[in-house]
Amino acid sequence: MATGGLLARERTIAGPRFNRWLVPPAALAIHLCIGMAYGFSVFWLPMTTLVPGADAGACATQGFLDQLTTTTCNWTVPSVNHIFETFIAMLGLAAAIWGGWLEHAGPRKAGFIAACCWGGGLVIGGIGVSMHQLWLVYLGCGFLGGVGQGLGYITPVSTLIKWFPDRRGLATGFAIMGYGGGAMIGAPIAVKLMSVFKDGDIAGVSKTLICMGVIYFVAMTLGAFGFRVTPSGWKPEGYQPVASKATLISHGHVHLSRAWKTPQFWLIWGVLCMNVTAGIGVLSMASPMLQDVFGGRLLGVDPGTELSTAQKAAIAAAAAGLVGLISLFNSVGRLAWASASDFLGRKNTYCVFFILGIILYCTLPALGHMGLAALFVITVCLILSMYGGGFATVPAYLADIFGTQMVGAIHGRLLTAWSVAGVIGPVLIAGVREAQLSAGVAKNLVYDRTLYILAGLLLIGLICNLLVRPVDPKLHMTEDELRHERALQHEAQITDASVASAARGSFGILGVLAWLAVGIPFLIGVWIAMQKAAALL
């Protein structure tokens, strides 16, 4: 019998009537909420016009530290843009610090705390906006929200992999697809709420953040309480793991304390870091790159022709359409590529990412010079699908290499690669672009060298991936160590007699409702993204 509190892991061990297909919707509920991180840019411009009548001349001399506490000057776009970098950095740090704790605490407790941090962080950030105190916005949205991001991101990973040992990529792809798609839902909601709460010419940023914080807290809490963990020894009906010395899939388990010290961990760290840095490079410059490279050619206007205001607006709308389209490919690519990795193998899938990526990155400049806008857009979308696919495939890669017992904690440590890439990537791209503009390079040519540099990073990632080998079996946990670890997780070993009936419940009406609850908002987000993408046609 479960003796812990309501959030205790032992209270989440699945009973005989539970169906494993109820776990992905719980994971999606959390990831669709924290995925709003990708849509936070909708707040940047509204947050720079919160003080009407501010003395522009006097405020122009203010530095970043002054903006943290000013109540008389508007914030600048760079000063608020650092919020994104802050919660991405905190995501990796939180996942690394508390990943081991999560394995013992269980997904319900971790998911609920993530809901408190992400939802509560947005509420505190909204209060900071209402008081016009940027430091409070950083504290709420950036630091506290970043902790919620980190805990929420890794909460479902270990649980899903243990429920789906036969389809690890598919399982993690479902959850992490939600992170890629969260902005497709959240960004339009935020824009609508800022309009509803608008006060004169001032957008309702404060009330929008508070409102969304409450919504996300409720949705994430429902997801957290929907989690169940596998009874120890459970496996899908008819599933038999195939042992082979020729495969990277391990049938032992490596403890976190050993895993992060292995060369395999740091090679996969490099794989993720290079894939994310290159992907963020294209993601961050996709919209301006389309406008600068093609300009009036998007409308059939000859280069050098003076554009009217209406034509400039049409080009900007097309660029916004590209942003909507790549958001869709970023999300759907996570499920598609992660599912494909179940058949291709994780190492082979990353080889495809890097080899195909190098070709596509090096092709983009030529497509721009030739004026092939349609092929340019298709290439960018494919690149962003592999960027998302890299995130979704890496948890299954870690489970193959290090086993499933502590994969959530190991994944948490690995996400520091995302934190590094999230900071270095944009700085690298902006620095190269500004250096070339200062050197007099034409706007439509400044991206060429940047894309070749990103292709070079993918080559480094490919080398790291090719060097990955199976972990030495001597690093696997012994039976006593494994028994101790499972005791910390309050797992009760099921007997051979009960394995046939454990967690074999029907899908039922509960499963239908759970999938509809996450599926309908996601499909609405897809529809909105496709409507935006129509501007490209």
Secondary structure, 3 states (H helix, E strand, C coil): CCCCCCCCHHHHECCCCCCHHHHHHHHHHHHHHHHHHHHHHHHCCHHHCCCCCCCHHHHCCCCHHHHCCCCCCCCCHHHHHHHHHHHHHHHHHHHHHHHHHHHHHCHHHHHHHHHHHHHHHHHHHHHHHHHCCHHHHHHHHHHHHHHHHHHHHHHHHHHHHHHCCCCHHHHHHHHHHHHHHHHHHHHHHHHHHHHHCCECCECCHHHHHHHHHHHHHHHHHHHHHHCCECCECCCCCCCCCCCCCCCCCCCCCECHHHHCCCHHHHHHHHHHHHHHHHHHHHHHHHHHHHHHHHHHHHHCCCCCCCCCHHHHHHHHHHHHHHHHHHHHHHHHHHHHHHHHHHHHCHHHHHHHHHHHHHHHHHHHHHHHHHCCHHHHHHHHHHHHHHHHHHHHHHHHHHHHHHCCCCHHHHHHHHCHHHHHHHHHHHHHHHHHHHHHHHCCCCHHHHHHHHHHHHHHHHHHHHHHHHCCCCCCHHHECCHHHHHHHHHHCCCCECCHHHHCCCCCCCCHHHHHHHHHHHHHHHHHHHHHHHHHHHHHC
